[in-house]
């Protein structure tokens, strides 16, 4: 039978150490993938998955007390909702400016091509998608972690039914 306090404390020292080394580079690479997604392979979805992976990696390694689990789920829900609102706001900029939904209304002079700010509204779309994907996947992770906690606490050490 698993002790609930031990399950919430996280994993072994080795896993915590490796997660501490990997968490920040995974998050930074996810942000890089989102910001440069219009110039290279990647974008909002791939970067959002990487960001959610970095958040889940830290939670898996270090554990999460029950009191913080609901807070993390609520913050991830706010992140997801703000991503959807940013995506729709950027899409409505096209409606207001050009009369077309998703119109890329920020022109780029040829001297600025292939730079970070060379694609108009597309980086805003990528950021909105990344926030939506990262928040949604982390909410799903928190929900599954909560279900695992419920099943672990109901375990009486006997065999299944």
Secondary structure by P-SEA (a helix, b strand, c coil): ccccccccccccaaaaaaaaacaaaaaaaaaaaaaacccccccaaaaaaaaaaaaaaaaaaccccccaaaaaaaaaaaaaaaaaaaaaaaaaaaaaccccccccccccccccccccccccaaaaaaaaaaaaaaaaaaaaaaaaaaaaaaaaaaccccccc
